[in-house]
């Protein structure tokens, strides 16, 4: 099973030195993605237009929650509510 949850480009202004980055969050049950055969949350980062050449992280639920917490903390630091 592979399922896409959400994807978008990052928000920095156009810059020749830093091309836009695409991100995608999804789910995978690929047996090569985990040691225990359990489904993983996948996080893909790649240069815009570079489909298939990015980095894919396969996150166990605890690691995905840790990333969610880090993003929530960063949002609070810039004065934003992290939301649900």
N, C-alpha and C positions, 0 to 999 in steps of 0.2 A: 504494500500500500504506500502510495505517496499522495499527499494532499497539500495543496497550497492554502495557506491561511491569509496572508497579506503580503504585499510587496509595494515598493515605491523607490524613488530616487532620494538621495540625501538633499539637504537644503542649502548647501553653500553656493555662493554666486559663481557663475562661470569663471574659470581660471585655467589658463593653458598648462600650468604646473600641476594642478590638481583636478583631474577629470571627474565628472559626476560619478558617484558610486550608487549602485543599485543594491537594495537589500530585499531579502525574501525570508519569511518565516513559514515553515511548513511542518508536516509530520512525515515520518518514515518508519517502516518496520523492516527495512533492509537489514538482513542478518550481519552484514559487514559493518553496520553502524553502531553495534553494541556488543558487549561481551556476553550479556545475558539473554539476548534475543528479544528484549522488551522494546516497544516502540520508543522513538526519540523525537524530540523537537529539533528540527533542523533550522539553522540560521546560515544563510548564504550571503556573502558580500562579494561583489564583483564590479569591475569598471563597467560603466554604461556601454552597452554594445558588445560586451565581452562574455556573452552567455556561454557557460561551460568552462570558463577559465578562472572562476572565482574560488574563494575558500568556503568550504562547507563545514560548519561545526554541528556535531550530533550531540545534543544535550539531554542528559537524563533529567527526569522531573526536578530533582533537587538542584541541579545546575541551572536549569531554566528559571526556577524560582529565584535563585541567587542573582541571575542576570536581571530579572524583573525588579528585584529589590535595589540593585545598583542604579538602574534607570530611574526608579522612583526617587531615590536619594538625590540623584543629579537634578531631577526636575524640581525638587524642593529647594535645592541650593540656588537655583535661578529664579525662585519665587513662584513656581508653578505647582499646582496640586497634581499629584500623580494620577488621580482618577481611580476607577475601579480596578 
